[in-house]
Amino acid sequence: MISGDDAAAKATVTALIDTFGFDTVDAGPLAESWRIQPGTPAYGPRRNAEELRADLATAKRPRK
């Protein structure tokens, strides 16, 4: 999973991850990176790309 504000950098990282044989899941800009923090569905368990996208979509922002 990647997250970032620089589209060119994300494309570079995606290409690198692809060379290792893994799927890349783009979680969007850094402002959305909270979706993979502790307490969210995607944090911790092994997921395939489809499951990770679903978990990121259903994440609820933790209260401060």
Summary of the structure (lengths in Angstrom):
residues: 64
radius of gyration: 12.1
end to end distance: 24.4
largest distance: 38.6
contacts: 140
relative contact order: 0.19
helix: 47%
strand: 3%
